[in-house]
Amino acid sequence: MIYMDGISIIICCYNSSSRIRNTLEWILNQKCRFNYEVIIINNNSTDDTLNVCESFKNTFSRKKISYRIVNESNSGLMNARIRGINEAKYGYAIFCDDDNWLNNSYCQNAVELMNSNHEIGVLGGRSEAVTEIKTPFWFSTYQSSYAIGVQAISSGDISQRGYIWGAGMVFRRDVIKNALEKGYTFILSDRDGDKITSGGDSEICKLYLIAGFKLWYSDSLVFQHFIPASRLNTEYLEKLLKSFNVSQQVLYKYDYFIFLNKEKTRLVKYSKVLFHFIKVLVQRDSSSRLYLSVTLPKYISSYFDIEMDKIRKIKDYV
């Protein structure tokens, strides 16, 4: 049963012992008039993560906050998130990464915003960086790759952007849960152990867009994002950017499907492609390049591959 009077905070952990303590301390300081629960998904950690999380049980119990630790043996962030979705009991859920420090009004604001607009499927906020060392000179240019900063100029509908960060992501759990129960499986695995892969949060957003919901940004949702020294070097950044490029090959196919299904007739579809082609030639319009990048021959030919066939059937699940 899904209870609509609260929110579930899902924290997926892999070797999080050095980070999770602060994250849980901030959650304990939530000022929320609604019910909320905390679910730790321990995803094959080999360090002291489990013991650190266990040490918080009594603290949460004294505050009468539901707190559970669940072990998920299937590796990968997406598997851990799916387990969290299935374990949660409330209608709204938050993906709180093990290095996210949620502002004390985060849960309260999230529930109020979701209650106020039933068209919102996924909701995201803004973050501030807390770094172990001084940030390198290039950090401000690439900070969005670390889920740092704002996701829009102002609060509102950002569906056209196509994604919301997984860090601090709030979502209607019944949409994704129903899709999973009907047998839908995601294509991207997301981070797996120490392997840097990405795109799972964006793939989740595509599911909601196809289901007819909106992606929404609110600058009232604030969290601090801790970044250790090990992630503030060019080697890590290059691997991160490479993982984005790899996942885009799948995400573009979702965009292609969403784009085609917005149109009424084949004539409109192809005239719009032509229009954007002209804009690229004449104006060098960056947004039009996205339309073209998903309609160029190499993507059109891939429309009939296994991944695209799966995406075309997604409406059967939502």
C-alpha distance (Angstrom), angle and dihedral (degrees) to the residues before:
residue distance angle dihedral
M1 . . .
I2 3.81 . .
Y3 3.82 114.9 .
M4 3.80 114.0 -151.4
D5 3.82 97.4 -163.7
G6 3.79 98.1 81.2
I7 3.78 149.6 18.2
S8 3.80 135.4 -106.5
I9 3.80 120.6 -138.3
I10 3.81 109.2 -150.8
I11 3.81 116.6 -163.6
C12 3.81 116.1 -174.3
C13 3.79 113.0 -158.1
Y14 3.77 134.4 -163.9
N15 3.81 114.5 166.8
S16 3.80 90.0 -25.4
S17 3.79 100.4 150.7
S18 3.82 93.1 115.8
R19 3.83 93.4 49.6
I20 3.79 111.7 27.7
R21 3.82 98.6 73.7
N22 3.82 94.7 68.2
T23 3.80 91.3 42.6
L24 3.81 91.3 56.1
E25 3.80 92.7 44.5
W26 3.81 89.9 57.6
I27 3.80 91.5 48.0
L28 3.80 89.9 53.2
N29 3.82 87.6 59.1
Q30 3.81 94.2 57.7
K31 3.81 113.2 132.7
C32 3.78 100.4 -153.1
R33 3.80 127.8 153.4
F34 3.80 89.5 -162.4
N35 3.78 126.0 75.1
Y36 3.76 116.2 -95.1
E37 3.77 136.7 -180.0
V38 3.79 133.8 -161.1
I39 3.80 120.5 -138.6
I40 3.80 119.5 -172.1
I41 3.80 113.9 -159.9
N42 3.79 108.1 -160.4
N43 3.81 104.5 -157.5
N44 3.83 105.6 -164.7
S45 3.80 96.0 -57.3
T46 3.79 114.0 -177.2
D47 3.80 97.4 -169.0
D48 3.82 131.1 65.8
T49 3.83 95.2 -69.3
L50 3.79 95.1 117.2
N51 3.81 94.1 51.2
V52 3.81 92.9 47.3
C53 3.83 90.8 50.7
E54 3.80 91.7 45.7
S55 3.82 89.9 54.7
F56 3.82 89.8 65.0
K57 3.81 96.3 56.3
N58 3.78 96.4 92.7
T59 3.81 93.0 44.6
F60 3.81 92.3 55.0
S61 3.79 90.5 42.8
R62 3.82 92.1 55.1
K63 3.80 88.9 53.5
K64 3.82 89.4 47.7
I65 3.80 92.4 -120.6
S66 3.79 116.7 145.2
Y67 3.80 108.3 -117.2
R68 3.79 126.2 177.8
I69 3.79 136.8 172.7
V70 3.81 116.6 -150.9
N71 3.79 125.9 -174.8
E72 3.81 116.4 -138.7
S73 3.81 113.4 -168.7
N74 3.82 96.7 -172.8
S75 3.79 103.7 91.4
G76 3.78 123.8 -131.6
L77 3.79 135.0 72.0
M78 3.81 93.5 -104.3
N79 3.81 91.3 54.9
A80 3.80 89.6 49.3
R81 3.81 91.8 48.9
I82 3.80 92.2 49.1
R83 3.79 89.7 51.1
G84 3.79 89.2 51.3
I85 3.80 91.6 49.8
N86 3.80 90.5 52.2
E87 3.81 93.2 45.9
A88 3.82 95.8 48.1
K89 3.79 121.1 96.1
Y90 3.81 104.7 -164.9
G91 3.80 128.5 84.4
Y92 3.79 93.2 -123.4
A93 3.78 125.0 51.3
I94 3.80 138.3 -175.8
F95 3.78 126.8 -148.7
C96 3.80 100.6 -143.6
D97 3.79 110.1 -177.3
D98 3.79 117.3 -139.3
D99 3.82 88.9 -106.0
N100 3.84 97.9 46.7
W101 3.81 118.1 107.6
L102 3.80 105.9 -161.1
N103 3.79 117.7 -146.6
N104 3.83 110.0 -113.3
S105 3.83 91.7 -108.3
Y106 3.81 94.9 48.1
C107 3.82 98.2 103.1
Q108 3.79 94.2 41.2
N109 3.82 93.3 50.1
A110 3.80 91.8 44.0
V111 3.82 94.3 54.8
E112 3.82 92.8 44.1
L113 3.81 92.1 50.8
M114 3.80 93.9 47.2
N115 3.81 91.2 47.3
S116 3.80 91.3 49.5
N117 3.81 96.1 56.9
H118 3.80 121.4 30.4
E119 3.81 90.6 -169.8
I120 3.80 91.0 70.4
G121 3.79 109.9 99.4
V122 3.80 99.6 166.5
L123 3.78 127.1 21.6
G124 3.79 128.7 -166.7
G125 3.78 138.4 -178.1
R126 3.78 143.0 -164.8
S127 3.77 130.1 -83.6
E128 3.77 141.0 -154.0
A129 3.78 122.4 -146.8
V130 3.79 121.7 -118.4
T131 3.78 107.5 -173.5
E132 3.78 132.7 -168.3
I133 3.80 91.0 -141.6
K134 3.79 135.4 19.5
T135 3.79 109.5 -70.0
P136 3.83 115.7 -106.8
F137 3.81 119.3 -112.5
W138 3.81 92.6 -101.3
F139 3.81 96.1 52.8
S140 3.81 98.0 93.2
T141 3.81 89.6 56.2
Y142 3.80 94.1 51.9
Q143 3.81 101.3 29.5
S144 3.81 93.7 112.6
S145 3.81 87.7 62.4
Y146 3.81 85.6 62.9
A147 3.84 91.5 48.1
I148 3.80 91.0 -107.1
G149 3.80 125.5 143.9
V150 3.80 130.1 11.7
Q151 3.78 128.1 -29.1
A152 3.80 95.5 -148.8
I153 3.80 140.6 9.0
S154 3.80 91.1 -107.9
S155 3.79 139.8 3.2
G156 3.79 117.3 -79.4
D157 3.79 145.7 68.5
I158 3.82 112.8 -7.2
S159 3.81 97.6 166.5
Q160 3.81 90.0 126.1
R161 3.81 88.2 63.0
G162 3.79 87.3 63.9
Y163 3.80 100.4 -144.0
I164 3.78 147.3 44.6
W165 3.79 125.3 -151.5
G166 3.77 115.9 -93.7
A167 3.81 87.6 -135.9
G168 3.80 105.8 94.4
M169 3.81 92.6 -4.9
V170 3.82 114.2 166.5
F171 3.82 118.6 -161.2
R172 3.79 146.2 167.0
R173 3.76 101.4 -100.6
D174 3.81 97.8 -158.2
V175 3.83 92.8 66.3
I176 3.78 96.0 57.6
K177 3.80 93.9 34.0
N178 3.81 91.6 55.3
A179 3.82 90.7 49.1
L180 3.80 91.1 50.7
E181 3.81 92.1 47.5
K182 3.81 89.4 53.0
G183 3.79 89.0 55.2
Y184 3.79 104.5 -97.2
T185 3.79 114.7 153.7
F186 3.78 126.4 -169.1
I187 3.78 121.8 -118.8
L188 3.80 98.6 -144.6
S189 3.80 119.4 66.3
D190 3.81 96.6 -163.4
R191 3.82 121.9 -156.1
D192 3.79 112.5 -0.8
G193 3.80 116.1 -168.4
D194 3.80 108.5 -58.4
K195 3.80 91.8 -18.5
I196 3.81 111.9 110.1
T197 3.79 109.7 -134.8
S198 3.78 128.4 143.8
G199 3.79 148.1 178.7
G200 3.80 100.7 85.3
D201 3.80 93.4 112.8
S202 3.82 90.3 50.6
E203 3.80 91.0 49.4
I204 3.80 89.2 54.1
C205 3.81 89.1 52.5
K206 3.83 90.9 52.4
L207 3.81 89.0 55.7
Y208 3.81 90.4 56.5
L209 3.80 92.9 46.3
I210 3.80 91.1 52.4
A211 3.81 88.9 48.2
G212 3.81 88.5 57.7
F213 3.80 100.4 -104.7
K214 3.80 129.1 128.9
L215 3.77 131.4 -119.0
W216 3.79 110.3 -130.7
Y217 3.79 135.8 -166.3
S218 3.79 125.7 -156.3
D219 3.78 125.4 -176.7
S220 3.83 87.8 -156.9
L221 3.81 88.7 75.1
V222 3.79 105.6 80.8
F223 3.78 131.3 172.1
Q224 3.76 137.5 163.9
H225 3.78 117.5 -123.7
F226 3.79 116.3 -150.4
I227 3.81 114.1 -146.7
P228 3.82 118.7 -170.0
A229 3.78 123.7 -143.3
S230 3.82 90.7 -107.1
R231 3.82 89.8 69.0
L232 3.79 97.0 46.4
N233 3.78 99.4 79.8
T234 3.79 133.8 90.8
E235 3.80 93.6 -112.6
Y236 3.81 91.9 60.7
L237 3.82 92.1 41.9
E238 3.80 92.2 52.4
K239 3.82 91.1 51.4
L240 3.80 90.0 47.6
L241 3.81 93.6 50.9
K242 3.80 90.8 45.8
S243 3.81 90.1 53.5
F244 3.82 89.5 53.2
N245 3.80 90.8 53.0
V246 3.81 92.0 50.1
S247 3.81 93.8 49.5
Q248 3.81 91.4 47.4
Q249 3.80 90.0 69.6
V250 3.82 87.7 67.1
L251 3.81 96.9 35.5
Y252 3.81 91.6 52.7
K253 3.79 87.8 59.6
Y254 3.80 90.1 56.1
D255 3.82 88.6 49.0
Y256 3.79 89.9 49.8
F257 3.81 91.1 51.9
I258 3.83 92.5 46.5
F259 3.82 90.7 47.3
L260 3.80 94.7 50.2
N261 3.79 93.8 45.9
K262 3.79 92.9 54.0
E263 3.79 90.5 65.1
K264 3.79 126.4 83.4
T265 3.79 102.9 -149.2
R266 3.79 139.6 16.1
L267 3.79 89.5 -112.7
V268 3.79 91.7 57.8
K269 3.81 90.6 46.0
Y270 3.77 95.3 55.1
S271 3.79 95.8 37.7
K272 3.79 88.6 55.5
V273 3.81 91.0 50.8
L274 3.81 88.7 50.9
F275 3.79 90.6 48.6
H276 3.79 92.3 54.0
F277 3.79 91.0 44.9
I278 3.81 88.8 57.0
K279 3.81 90.9 47.5
V280 3.77 90.7 54.0
L281 3.80 91.6 49.8
V282 3.78 96.4 44.3
Q283 3.80 104.5 29.4
R284 3.79 103.2 17.7
D285 3.79 86.0 -130.4
S286 3.84 110.3 -168.9
S287 3.81 96.2 -154.9
S288 3.79 89.8 54.3
R289 3.78 90.4 55.2
L290 3.80 87.5 66.2
Y291 3.80 90.8 57.7
L292 3.77 90.6 48.5
S293 3.78 94.6 44.4
V294 3.78 89.3 60.3
T295 3.80 95.2 43.1
L296 3.78 101.9 45.1
P297 3.82 114.5 114.5
K298 3.80 95.9 -97.3
Y299 3.80 90.2 58.3
I300 3.77 94.2 39.9
S301 3.79 90.0 53.4
S302 3.79 89.9 49.7
Y303 3.81 89.2 54.6
F304 3.78 87.1 90.9
D305 3.80 98.6 47.8
I306 3.81 124.4 107.6
E307 3.81 95.3 -93.7
M308 3.79 93.8 49.6
D309 3.78 91.8 46.0
K310 3.80 88.1 54.6
I311 3.79 92.5 48.7
R312 3.81 91.8 49.7
K313 3.82 88.5 57.9
I314 3.79 94.5 50.4
K315 3.81 92.5 101.8
D316 3.80 87.6 67.5
Y317 3.80 87.4 65.6
V318 3.80 101.7 43.3
